[in-house]
Amino acid sequence: MTIVDICHSLRATRDPAMCRCFQMFPCLADPARRSSLFLKLALVATHLTYAGILFLFDEDLIENTKKEPWYTTMYLLLIVVTLIQYFVTSISSPGYVLDAMRTVNETNIVYRKTSTTSNQPASSKNGSLIVTVDRSQTGRNFSGSNSVSWLKLVTDLYPPGTPIRTWTCSHCNVEQPPRAKHCHDCDKCVLQFDHHCVWLGNCIGLGNHCRFWWYLCEETALCIWTGILYISYLKAYITRLWWKDAIVILLLIILSISLIFLLLLLLFHSYLILTNQTTYELVRRRRIPYLRGIPERVYPFSKGACRNVYNFCCVRSSVHSLERLPTRQEIEEKSRPYTCLDVITCRCC
């Protein structure tokens, strides 16, 4: 149902004010976007509530702010940075398959136009395709060719003999590269799909997984700092006004539960980064065709802990890497147990 249909139905019920509201704010007409907007407003209100209670109740904090303003400034700055990181992550693209396919097609057109005047070098890194999107220039590194169709490109990422139906999305009708999945909430195929975050109202994938991890770090640090301030208040004013103590204790309990959840989530995603996995691949490993025959403790896409962290933090901010499926020999190599020589030579890194 479109906004126009909603307006017609509202006119039928003689509610023109609501119709004008939906026309001014289209996001309120969509239930999913409206729910996401209310969650964002609730999150901002929660942060402001916790900070406001501190400044309203804790007199020592106000006095310390006058003597040492840098401490309170750093705390307020962390709140602002955390909220900015939250909104940036919520609106950032997780990396859609259609966008990558469009980039490849546009790059092929540019290459055909400039092939007579310039030669673009082709390079390959571990058999992977690297699509680079830049404002001033659109370039890419293809394995073995400077111009290749999206179907041919995706086919080269799968083992020979794999039927095309196994990687064609039945909803978008596009060829999915390995590790991509269709998100039913966003109704798009996402590169390296991790999960759909309800609190962000956005998918977490190749394009914004790093931002999501940094948001978890900032939110966890903010919860720890806020918990320390609340505990300090209770130590100083625990016997003065019971209703203030009750409010602070209730907020501290909620904060403790949230902190436990954030710490577990942060540790979980840190483990995924070190092993180059996604939440979807870890949870649905037995249902994913390209992971069924691989042993449980073997991470097929891992390039070592140090390289995984480097690619996650430094590379994916500017490039989108479509990883090919490892060969049988590479899987056997990764399945080989570590020896003392492997530790010395940093095989795990």
ZIFENRA-V811023 format. One record per run of one state. SS is the DSSP state (helix for helix, strand for strand, loop for the rest). FROM is the first residue (numbers start at 1). LEN is the number of residues. Records with the same first field share a line. If there is no record, write none. Layout:
SS=FROM-LEN ; FROM-LEN
This chain:
loop=1-2 ; 13-3 ; 25-1 ; 29-2 ; 58-1 ; 68-1 ; 92-4 ; 115-10 ; 126-2 ; 133-6 ; 142-8 ; 158-6 ; 167-1 ; 169-6 ; 176-5 ; 184-4 ; 191-4 ; 198-4 ; 205-4 ; 238-4 ; 276-3 ; 284-1 ; 288-1 ; 292-13 ; 316-3 ; 323-5 ; 336-4 ; 345-5
helix=3-10 ; 16-9 ; 26-3 ; 31-27 ; 59-9 ; 69-23 ; 97-18 ; 150-8 ; 164-3 ; 209-29 ; 242-34 ; 279-5 ; 285-3 ; 289-3 ; 305-11 ; 328-8 ; 340-5
strand=96-1 ; 125-1 ; 128-5 ; 139-3 ; 168-1 ; 175-1 ; 181-3 ; 188-3 ; 195-3 ; 202-3 ; 319-4
